Amino acid sequence: GQQVQQSPASLVLQEGENAELQCNFSTSLNSMQWFYQRPGGSLVSLFYNPSGTKHSGRLTSTTVIKERRSSLHISSSQTTDSGTYLCALDSNNRIFFGDGTQLVVKP
Amino acid sequence: DTTVKQNPRYKLARVGKPVNLICSQTMNHDTMYWYQKKPNQAPKLLLFYYDKILNREADTFEKFQSSRPNNSFCSLYIGSAGLEYSAMYLCASSKGSNQDTQYFGPGTRLLVL
């Protein structure tokens, strides 16, 4: 079965709105990493977050191991936030990616 | 310099011909990875080197080879390309094991005809 479930699959926002992206995992966690990919671009690491909450500008990542979930919160979204957001779970020396959330922020 | 470099950025190959992709980093990272990414799919880990030890995923074991002649370089080799190999190939590195942050290169877009 799939180790990482990412939701929503797609999201459309008006500029200024907030977004909450989720990853749920079904196996043991060593670390969780969140990535951003522009259309046609390479992956950019946003957070490496094995547990707890981390902030970076308008982004916040929270990983709760007991509940087997990690979230990425985007506040006051901008059109330049549009792209694909991926979570990646490292579990016992294997890496599992979620299917991604396609985010579109409209002006 | 925290960049991971990949060459070439675009590659056109014929079915049945070999393909060699190159990745380099100067961060003295112990671990280097290769991923395959197809449109609308999550990146798929193909293999990774931890120092000189190569780990290959079970379902891609026979399809991809790799070498790491020194700490900075890592190659991905396809002996006989098939149409299904057309994809973006992403290289990444991390300082220690794969529990550390991975830094990704810009990718090589491979098209097999």
Interface residues (C-beta under 8 A of the other chain):
Chain A: N30 S31 Q33 F35 G41 S42 L43 V44 S45 Y48 P50 L86 A88 D90 N93 R94 I95 F97 G98 D99 G100
Chain B: Y33 Q41 A42 P43 K44 L45 N55 L90 A92 S97 N98 Q99 D100 T101 Q102 Y103 F104 G105 P106 G107
